[in-house]
Amino acid sequence: MAQHIQVAHFAPGTVVRHRRFGYRGLIFDVDAVYSQSPEWYDIMASTHPRKDRPWYHVLVDGETHTTYVAEENLEVCAEEASTESFEHPLLERLFRHRKSGDLASRHIVN
């Protein structure tokens, strides 16, 4: 049986808004499908979004934590797409600003 591969709609560096909770975020990584534990899903994913679609690791603007969000819960944050005023302690570690004004992922070496 052939497996249907989902294409992620958002890439690292994309500013998004959570549809349900309204916070602004910045995608820093993408999983093709859900990759956390079944326990995490049962506790944290109260709307039970699909596991066979892309999930995103997101920096939350103005906070110190990150979130893990199903694609169906995110939308492009067109009105506030600029990262100039984005505040998160991991921003500079995960991204670098290009001369064009957009962000590029950094290759992180421990």
Sequence and secondary structure as in RCSB ss.txt:
>XXXX:A:sequence
MAQHIQVAHFAPGTVVRHRRFGYRGLIFDVDAVYSQSPEWYDIMASTHPRKDRPWYHVLVDGETHTTYVAEENLE
VCAEEASTESFEHPLLERLFRHRKSGDLASRHIVN
>XXXX:A:secstr
        S  TT EEEETTT  EEEEEEEESS  S HHHHHHH TT   SSS EEEEEETTSS EEEEEGGGEE
E GGG   TT   TTHHHHEEE TTS EEE     
